[in-house]
């Protein structure tokens, strides 16, 4: 087992990893930018090393600084959390070259599954259902035009190196294809330095449902049920739940088997997520694989009583998995609390938190790195907390979330708490009747909160 793990991340996920390491008797090293000197992950780690100025490029993405921090503290493993370098094959490779275990996917696995066109080809070979579309990168617009006719409108153009909704365009009519092709490539080039595009059939009334998987060094994999992540704004998830209100026992079995088949086909090692689009007829199609821990992993932990970070560490140390597939016995909901103004286009709202009262009680979990007096820097993602409620039924979990959101007080900055309060009252959400298009028609009412 590892003696000391450096957490190459910040905020709540860094603190989350530190907690599990402490429970396992493993020493921890926090790294931080000058903007994060007062963050809780810095205070609770056994050691902390400043790795640069506020800019991510000069700190959390600066591989040389992170490796140097690991070497001077004698860390024998690095946990990358999510985001930043968690799916960077070069960083995974560099860790190995320095004799440091990267608690995540191998460089080869990240490259294979990180490129969407390559991932789709791999999943097809594994026999996993994929959305009809191009077999690889589209060579030119003429090929794009021809393929769109073959696939049939509506279609979706996607950047092969994309993420976070960048380089994606839905095209409903042939006359809009050229404009979408040009703008998507331009955005992809600016965001990722790669303007390669591929095409998929646009799934109508889609739900975004992902399956959590874990694989070990022997090539064995298992799944830990699903998460419904369909409530999104600009392809960014806002709230998640497990089990999905759209799920049936038959569909869970089929999707779980497909996810395990995918993980075992590529001999995946570690925790990962196979993401699917599910249409209104409950046909499911592979979308992408995330070769890291997910932001929303706590809801899976809550419904099956399982520490995913601990499992990541054990698998990285060579411990085989149980091989058991899980079915949720409880219901859990997560609301991502962002420092954003929901009444003003969800504009980021960094600044000093003057008052914070955290909710509590049975079935309430709060993962956060902020506190009263903490200043939220403007340099990073605006998520400041994850509020999770767990209960016997979905109705009980929603009622618990309503109560917890009422208790949750943050002053000094704007947050998305008012949005989540109204979401928990929306009739379509309460009925479990939502798709990834839900937020297109959702209007937050300021008068309700007043």
KAJO-V892705 format. One record per backbone hydrogen bond with DSSP energy under -1.0 kcal/mol. CO is the residue of the C=O (numbers start at 0). NH is the residue of the N-H. E is the energy in kcal/mol with one decimal. If there is no record, write none. Layout:
CO&NH&E, CO&NH&E
//
This chain:
2&26&-2.2, 3&75&-1.8, 3&76&-1.1, 4&28&-2.1, 5&78&-2.6, 6&8&-1.8, 9&13&-1.2, 10&14&-2.0, 11&15&-2.3, 12&16&-2.2, 13&17&-2.2, 14&18&-2.0, 15&19&-1.5, 16&20&-2.4, 17&21&-2.4, 18&22&-1.8, 19&23&-1.5, 20&25&-3.0, 21&24&-1.2, 26&4&-2.7, 27&46&-1.4, 28&6&-2.7, 29&48&-2.6, 31&50&-2.6, 32&35&-1.5, 35&38&-2.0, 38&42&-1.2, 39&43&-2.2, 46&29&-3.1, 48&31&-1.8, 51&33&-1.9, 55&58&-1.4, 55&60&-2.8, 58&61&-1.5, 60&62&-1.3, 61&65&-1.8, 62&66&-2.7, 63&67&-2.1, 64&68&-2.1, 65&69&-2.1, 66&70&-2.3, 67&71&-2.5, 68&72&-1.2, 69&74&-2.5, 75&100&-2.1, 76&5&-2.7, 77&102&-2.9, 78&7&-2.0, 82&85&-2.6, 84&87&-1.5, 87&91&-2.1, 88&92&-2.3, 89&93&-2.5, 90&94&-2.4, 91&95&-1.6, 92&96&-2.2, 93&97&-1.3, 94&99&-2.9, 95&98&-1.5, 100&77&-2.8, 101&103&-2.2, 105&109&-2.5, 106&110&-2.3, 107&111&-2.3, 108&112&-2.5, 109&113&-2.4, 110&114&-1.1, 114&118&-2.8, 115&119&-2.4, 116&120&-1.9, 117&121&-2.2, 118&122&-2.5, 119&123&-2.3, 120&124&-2.0, 121&125&-1.5, 122&127&-2.7, 123&126&-1.3, 128&285&-3.5, 131&200&-2.8, 139&143&-2.0, 140&144&-2.8, 141&145&-2.0, 142&146&-2.5, 143&147&-2.2, 144&148&-1.3, 145&149&-1.7, 146&150&-3.1, 147&151&-2.3, 153&201&-2.1, 154&170&-3.1, 155&199&-2.3, 156&168&-2.3, 157&197&-2.6, 158&161&-1.7, 159&115&-2.0, 162&165&-1.6, 168&156&-3.0, 170&154&-2.4, 172&175&-1.7, 173&176&-1.5, 175&179&-1.9, 176&180&-2.8, 177&181&-2.4, 178&182&-2.3, 179&183&-2.5, 180&184&-1.9, 181&185&-2.0, 182&186&-2.3, 183&187&-2.5, 184&188&-2.5, 185&189&-2.0, 186&190&-2.2, 187&191&-2.9, 188&192&-1.4, 195&159&-2.5, 196&137&-3.2, 197&157&-2.7, 198&133&-2.0, 199&155&-3.2, 205&435&-2.4, 206&277&-2.5, 207&228&-3.1, 208&275&-2.0, 209&226&-2.1, 210&273&-2.4, 211&223&-2.9, 212&271&-2.6, 213&221&-2.0, 214&269&-3.2, 215&218&-1.8, 219&215&-2.2, 221&213&-2.1, 222&325&-2.0, 224&211&-2.1, 226&209&-2.5, 227&240&-1.7, 229&231&-1.2, 230&237&-2.7, 230&238&-1.1, 232&235&-1.6, 235&232&-2.7, 237&335&-2.4, 239&333&-2.9, 240&227&-3.3, 241&331&-2.9, 243&246&-1.4, 247&251&-2.7, 248&252&-2.1, 249&253&-2.2, 250&254&-3.0, 251&255&-2.7, 252&256&-2.4, 253&257&-2.1, 254&258&-2.3, 255&259&-2.3, 256&260&-2.4, 257&261&-2.2, 258&262&-2.4, 259&263&-2.7, 260&264&-2.1, 261&265&-1.6, 262&267&-3.0, 269&214&-2.3, 271&212&-3.0, 272&289&-2.5, 273&210&-2.8, 274&286&-3.2, 274&287&-1.2, 275&208&-1.9, 276&284&-2.5, 277&206&-2.0, 278&281&-2.3, 282&278&-2.6, 284&276&-2.5, 287&274&-3.1, 289&272&-2.1, 289&291&-1.1, 293&296&-1.5, 295&298&-1.1, 296&300&-1.9, 297&301&-2.3, 298&302&-1.6, 299&303&-1.3, 300&304&-1.1, 300&305&-1.3, 302&328&-1.4, 306&310&-1.9, 307&311&-2.3, 308&312&-2.1, 309&313&-2.6, 310&314&-2.7, 311&315&-2.3, 312&316&-1.4, 313&318&-2.6, 314&317&-1.7, 330&390&-2.6, 331&241&-2.2, 332&388&-2.2, 333&239&-1.9, 334&386&-2.5, 336&383&-2.8, 336&384&-1.5, 337&339&-1.9, 337&415&-1.4, 338&348&-3.5, 340&343&-1.7, 340&345&-1.6, 346&340&-2.5, 350&375&-3.4, 352&372&-3.5, 354&410&-2.6, 356&408&-2.1, 360&363&-1.5, 362&389&-2.3, 364&387&-3.2, 366&385&-2.0, 368&39&-1.0, 370&373&-2.3, 373&352&-3.1, 375&350&-1.3, 381&338&-3.0, 384&336&-2.8, 385&366&-2.5, 386&334&-2.7, 387&364&-3.2, 388&332&-2.2, 390&330&-3.0, 392&396&-2.1, 393&397&-2.5, 394&398&-2.4, 395&399&-2.3, 396&400&-2.0, 397&401&-2.6, 398&402&-2.0, 399&403&-2.5, 400&404&-2.8, 401&405&-1.7, 402&406&-1.5, 403&407&-1.5, 408&356&-2.7, 410&353&-2.2, 410&354&-1.2, 415&419&-2.1, 416&420&-2.2, 417&421&-1.8, 418&422&-2.4, 419&423&-2.2, 421&424&-1.3, 422&425&-1.3, 425&429&-2.8, 426&430&-1.7, 427&432&-2.8, 428&431&-1.5, 431&433&-1.1, 434&437&-1.7, 436&439&-1.7, 437&440&-1.3, 445&449&-1.9
//
